[in-house]
Amino acid sequence: MYYFPADPPYFLLLAGLLAGITSGVAFETTLKNLVREWSKNRSTRTLANLKGTQLFVPFLGISAGICVFLGSGLEVFGLPSKLSYALSLPMTVLIAWLIWYQLGQVLVQLERGGSQALDLDSLG
């Protein structure tokens, strides 16, 4: 009663990982540029409002890539494809929402206290 796929989705596994990594690099670059621009001129636009489509599109790419990676990974280990994606999709959506929420909190904290507010070395 075991399910062994005849042709495991190794291509999807690697494609999901590659999509997640490349979207992550785009996300990092965009976030650094937006914070640097805000830091230079301290515009009236708050850092929390920087989370627009310019930052959300790479984040969606990360989430989609990780969802495909997780689903394909579960499929490689023997789960049927519908079950593997039924498990990976809600998990990815929940984790992505939590990370997006936390990013907003960090940006608000950075705006209020500057980069010293994020200095974790001074806490210990």
N, C-alpha and C positions, 0 to 999 in steps of 0.2 A: 504494500500500500504506500510505497514511496513514490515521489514524483521526481524523475530525473529528466531535465530538459535535454532534448536531442542536440540542440545547438545553443549553449548558454550565451547570453547577450554580452559577451566581452567587449564588443564594439560600443554598445550603449554605456557600459561601465566606464570605459575610458573617455567617451565623449562627454558624459556627465561630469566626470572629474575635471576634464579640460575646460568645459564651460564654466564650472564653478571657480576654477583658478583664474581664468582670464577675466571673468566678471569681477572677481575679488581684486585683481590688480587695477581694473578700471574704477572700482568703488574707492579703493585706497587713494588713488591719484585725484579723483574728483573731490573727495572729502578733504584731503590735504590742501588742495587749491582753494576750496571754499572757505576753510578756516583761516588760511593765510590771507586771503582777500579781506575777510571780516576783521582780522587782527590788525591789518594795516590801516584801515580807515574807520573802524568801529562804527559802521553805519547803523542807521536806525533799524535796519532789518535785523531781527534777532537771529541768533544761531539756530534756534529751534525751527525757524521758518526756512532754514537752508535745506531742510529735508524735502525738497520738491522733486519733480520728475528727473531733474539732472542727477540726483543721488538715488532715486528710487528705481530707475531702470537697471543700473548695474546690480543693485540689491536683488531685484527680481531675477536677474540672470544667475546670481549666486544661488538663490533659492531653487530655481528650476533645475540647475545643474546638480545640486545636491540631492534633490528629489529623484532625478533620474539615476544618479549614482547609487542612492540607497535602494531604490526599487530593483535596479539591475543586480546589485550586490546580493540582495535577498533571493533573487531569481537564480543566481549562480550557485547559491547554497541549497537549492532544491525546492524553493517555494514556487507555487504556480504564479504566473505573472499578474493575474488579477489580484491575488491576495498580497503579493509583495508591494504592488503600487497602492493597494488599499491601506496598507500599514504605513508606507513611507510618505504618502501625501498628507494625512493629518498631522503626522509627526513633524514634517518639514514646515507646514503652515504654522503650527503652534510655536515652534522654535524661532521661525523667522519673525513672527509677530512679537515675541518676547525680546528678541535682539533689536528690532526696530524701535520698540518702546524704550529699551535701555539706552539706545543711541540718543533718543530725544532727551532723556534725563541727563546724560553726560554732557550734551551740548548746552542745556540750560545751566548746569553746574559750572561749565567752562565760562559761560557768559557772565555769570554772577561773580565768580571768584578768580577768573583768569586761569592761567595754566597752573598756578599754585594750588588751586582747588583740586587738581587731579594728581598732585604729587603724593604717591602712595608710599614712597620711601620715608617720608617724615613721620608716618604714623607709627612705625615700629620703634 
